[in-house]
Amino acid sequence: MTLPLSAIDVPPAPETIHWISTPSELDTWLDSAPGLPLVLDTEFERVNTFYPIPGLVQLGLGDRFCLVDPEVAEQSTRFREVIADPAVIKLLYAMSEDLELFRDWLDIRPKGVVDLQIGAAMAGAGFSLGYARFVETLFGEALDKSVTRSDWISRPLSEAQQRYAIDDIRFLAPMHQWVSTHLRERGLEAALVEESTRFADELAGQDDPDAHYLRLRGGWALTAQQQLVLKKLVAWRELESKERDRPRGRVLADPLLIAIADQLPKSVNELSNIQGVPAGAVRRYSQALLELVEAGCTADCSELKPIAPPLTRDQQAGFKELKRFFKKASEAADIPVELVAPRKRLEKVMQDKTLAESPFFHGWRAKILEPVMNDIEGYLTS
């Protein structure tokens, strides 16, 4: 799994931490090394809010690193352009929360992103490998994680926090070198860009409030009309959570929305009698909830996409057999089956009885699965 360490240039920890203090300085810094990938990370907090609160932006170009306060990054025109520019490669690690932050904070859908955690899995280092563990494995350096969950909003940041923040990006470029070398040997170098782009685009697509009800898997047993009510309730909660900047569960938890859609209350009293619904929620939201229930009960549900049900007992047995083919291909390619064929994707294949309708299994995955495709299709059509 390792390259000779002499083949990988790891920038040393800087003696002093460089802060960029103005938007114009950040604009200039971002254009100071054209052609180099930008290494990127963020620190934020989200405990009692819907939206993440940005605390810090960490940037690197080559062997130069800097820390940027959120208000400086927010006012930098060039920063926004670079984040959204597909021609500028951005290196991140486990990037989903960073992408959500840029979406909610700056209303930007980042492009040109490369997730090195995905790259590590493709290169045979293991699935969902933690950053600190990967750094220690590749470079023999143990990172100080004592300030991971510290306060990133207050200022000034401690010396330990600043060092931690720099270490979170200092190894990304050499890590990319290791990953790229191994993927090139496997003929999968372009696959990392493809998968990172697919992941980012899919994450951006999950922001549609009208599709959020599909995530409430516990609502699968509701009738089509009840699921339409649930769809309206979930979309309302999404907008209410954003407006009040409160976590979804602090407005109304998923099981309560399912219970309301199941029981279809017609009055405040009936709503109050649903087990678990807080009295405060009834006082605040009863009118809106009852109107949504009524609207959902009378609307046409013929075009509604249903929530995916769990596998039946027979399908569960078939799922194990189907997974055996995917696992065989994954092991031959030395790529975790969790990346090649995540469980929810395989469940859908088992239910649809075809791979043809799933673009997820095209692209680089088609190459990995080619040796077993006849087995898979034969099993699905038998």
N, C-alpha and C positions, 0 to 999 in steps of 0.2 A: 504493500500500500504506500510506501514512502519513496520519495525521490531523495537522492543524496542532498543533504541540507546545503552543501556547497553550491548546488545548482539553483537554489532559491535565495534571492536577495531580500532579506527581511529588514525594512528600515528600522533603525534603532529608535528607542523611545526618545523624544525630544527633551533637551535639557530644560527648556522653558516652553510653556504652553502658549500658543499664539491664538489670540482672540481677534476676530474681525468685528469692528465696532460700528461701522457705517454701511449703509446699502451701497454707496458708490464704491467703497473699498471691496465689498463682496463682488460687485459686478466685475471689477478689474481682476480680482483673484481668479474668478471662474474662467476667464479668458486667457489666463497666463500660461497655460500648457495645452494648447490645442492638440487633439489626437489622443491624449491620455484618457483612460477611463476615470470617471469620478467615483471615488469610494464614498459611501453615504450611510449614515445611521442617524437615528433620532432618539431622544429620551422624552417621555411624556407621562402624564398621570391620568387615570380614568377610574375613579372609585365610585363617586356619587353623582356622576354626570353622564349624559348620553354621549356628548362629544369629548374626545380626548383633549387634554390641555397640553399644548406643546411646551416642553421645558428646555430643550437644547437641540441644536443641529450640529452634527459632526461631519466634516468634509475632508477629503484628502485627494491630492494630485501627486502621483509619484511618491517622493519621500517627504512631501510637505503636508502638514495637517493643520486644521484650524477648528476652533469652536465658534459657534454663532448663536447669539440670543435670538429667540423666535421673532421678536419685533423687527430685528434687522433683516432677517431672511424674508419676512413678510413684505417688507418695503423694497426689496431688491427686484427690479424688473428682470434682470438677467437670471436670477435664481429660478424664478417661475418659468422662464423660457427653457432653461437647461433641463429642469425636471420633466417638462412636457415634450422635450425634443427626442424623437426616436433615434436620431443620428449620434447622440451623445450617450455612450455606454455608462450606465450607473451600476456599480457593484454593491450588493447588499447581502445580508445573511438573514434568513427567515424573515422575509420582507413583508408579510401580509399586514402586520400592524402598522408598519411605516407607510404602506400604500394607503391604508385607511386614514391615517393621520393627514396625509397630503390631500386626500379627497375631502375630508371634513373640515380641515383647517383652511386650506387655500383653494378649495374647489378645483383641484388639479388631478387628472388621471395620468400618473407617471408613465412614460414610455421609455423604451431602450433600457429596461431594467433586467439585470441578471441576478438570480438568486443562487448564491453559492452553497446554500444548504441543499437545494435541489441538485446542484452540480456535484456535491460530495456524494450523494446517493447514486447518481449516474456513474460516477467514477469508481464505485465499489467501496466507499468508505462507510456505508451504513445509512439506514433510513432515519430521518429526523434527528440527525446528529447535532448535539449542542455546540455552539460556537467555541466555548472555552475548552471543551474536550477535544475538538478538532485542532485547535491551536496547539494544545499540549502534545497531541499525537504527531502533528507535522513538524513543529518547531521546538518542542521541548520546553516551552515556557508556560508556567502556571499563572493564570490570571487571577488577580484579586477581585473576588465577587462580593466583598463585604458591603459595598455601597450600591449594589444592583437596585434595591428597592428604596433607596434613600429619596429625599425630597429634591426633585430636579426643578422645581418651580422657584423656590426662594433663592435669593442672591445675598452674598457671594457663594459660589460653589466651593467646596473644600478642595484642597490639593488632591486628596484621594479620589474625589469625584471626577476631577479634571483628567487625572491619569487614567482612570477607568474609561472615561469617554474616548480618549485617544486610543487606548488599547482596543476598543470596540471596532475601530476602523484600520488600525495600523497593519493588521495581518491580512486584510482583504485582497489587496493586489497580489502578494505572493501566493495566497491561497488560490486565487484565480489562475495563476501560472501553473500550480500543481494540478488543479482540476482540468485546465485546458490541455495540458500534456497528456493526461490519462484519457481524456475523452477523444483526443486526436488519435491515439493508439487504437481506440475502439470504433473509430469512425462516427463518433457521436458529438463532435464539437458543436455543430450547428443545432443539434438537438437541445442543448442547454438553452440557447436563445429562444428556440421554438417553445419549449416547455415554460420558460419564465414568462414569455409573452402571453401564452395561453392562460397561465395562472393569473396574471395581472388583469387580463381582459375579463376573465370569469369573475374575479373579485369585484371589478367595476360593475358588472352586470347584476350583482347581488344587491344593488342599492335601490332596486325597483320595489316600492312599498306594496304594489299589487301582486308581487310574487312571493312575498315573505311568508304567506300562509303555508306554502309548500314545505317550509322547514319544520312545521309543527307536525312531526310524524305521528304524534298521538291522535291526530284528528282524522286518521284514515278511515275509521269505522263510521264516521258521520255520513248521513245521506248527502247527495249532491247539493240539495237545497241548504242543508246545514253547513256544508263546506263553503258555500257562497256567503253565508252569514259570517263564517269564520274569516273568510278572505276580507270582508269589509271591516270586521273588528280589528284584525291585525294591521291593515293599512291605516286605520284610524289611530291605533296605538303608536305606530311608527311616527306619524305626524305629531301626535301629542307629546311623545317623548322628545322629539327634536325641539318643539316649541318651548317645552318646559326645561329642556336640557337635563333630563332625568333618565336613568337606566330603564330599559323596557320593563323589567320586573318590578320596578318601583311604581310604575303606572298601573299595570295589571299583568300578572305572570301568565305564561303560556297555558298552564292547566286551567286557569280561570276563564281565559278566552274560549277554550275548548268546551268548558262546562256551560258557558253562556250560549254558545252555538248549539250545544246539545239540547238544552232545556228551553230555549227560545222564549224567554220571559216576555210577558205582555204588559207588566205593570211594575212599579217600583217595589211593591211588596214581593212579587215573584222574584225579582232580581235580588232583593235582600235575602231571600230564603235559599239562594244557591250557596252551598257550603263553601266557605273560604273567601267569599267576596267581602272585602273590608267595608265597614260602614262608611268610612271616609270616601271610598271610591264610589259608593252608591250616591252619597250626597253631591259629590263633584261631577260625576259622569253619567248619572242615571238617564237624563234626557237624551244625551248623545247615544248611549248604548241602546236604549229602547228604539230610537229612530233607526239605528243601523240594523237591528234585528228585524224590524218591520220591513225595511227596504229590501233586505236580503231574502226575506220570506216570500216576497211578491215578485222578485226579479227573475228573469229567464236564466236558468243554470245549464242550459243544453251545451254551451260552449266552454264550460268551466273545466280547466285541467284538474284532475283529481289528485289528491295527496297519495303518494306511493304507499301501498300497503306493505306490511312485512311479508316475508316469504312464507308460503304454506309449508307444511311438514314435508310434502313431496319435493317442493322446490328447494328446501334446505338440504335435502339429500343430494339433489342434483347440483346445488351450488358447490358442495364439497368436491364433486367429481369435476365440475367445470374449472374450479380453482386449481385443480391438479395440473391441468394443461398450461394455465397461465404461469403457475409456479415453475414448471419445467422450463419454460422459455425464459423466465426471469433468472433462474439459477444459471442457465447456460450463458446468459449475458452478464451475470454478476451484478444485477440491478435488483434492489428489493422489490418484491411483488407488491408491496404496499404503494409503491410509486407507479409501477407499470399498470396495476389493476386494483385501485382502491375498492374496498368492500361495497360501497354504495353503487359504484359503477358496475361491478359484477352482479349485484342484485338486480339491477335494471336489465342487464343482458339476459339474466336468467328469466326474468318476467317477460321480456320482449321476444326472446328466443332468436335474436339476431344481433350481429355486430354491425350490420350495414347501416343501421339508423343512428349509430353513435360515432360522431366525428372525433370523440375523445380517443378512439383506438386507431385513428389514422396517423399520418406523419411518422415520427420516429418510433412510435409504438408498433406500427405495422411492420417495420423492419425487425423489431425484436420478436414479434409474434409469428412472423412468416413460417418458421419451422413447424409450428403447431396449428396453423390456421385450418388445415384440412381436418385435424382432429376436433377442433372447436366447432367448426361449422357442421361436421358430421354428427357430433353429439347434440347440437342444438336442433337439428332437423330430424333426429331419430325418434 
